[in-house]
């Protein structure tokens, strides 16, 4: 499936970022092993995940997590019909500083 065309203005707004992040969270939750790994790394549990999802910083962290693993990123983007670069734009629209990968 070819990546869907997304209006450039819509693909950089906060609503777009939140929408993509919530979809990414759903993508992680759809497979138990993906969700367990994500929860273990972020220190959350099923009991407080919904509350965390209301925070823009957490949503940015979800996109950081997905973008950090190329296979995960490609699988998520393909499922959503997005170009993987759209995930980076979504992350940027949420603000904050993305991790650099350096300790």
Secondary structure, DSSP 8 states (H G I E B T S, - for coil): -------TTGGGSHHHHHHHHHHHHHHHHTSHHHHHHHHHHHT--HHHHHHHTT-HHHHHHHHHHHHTSHHHHHHHHHHHT--HHHHHHHHHHT-S----S--
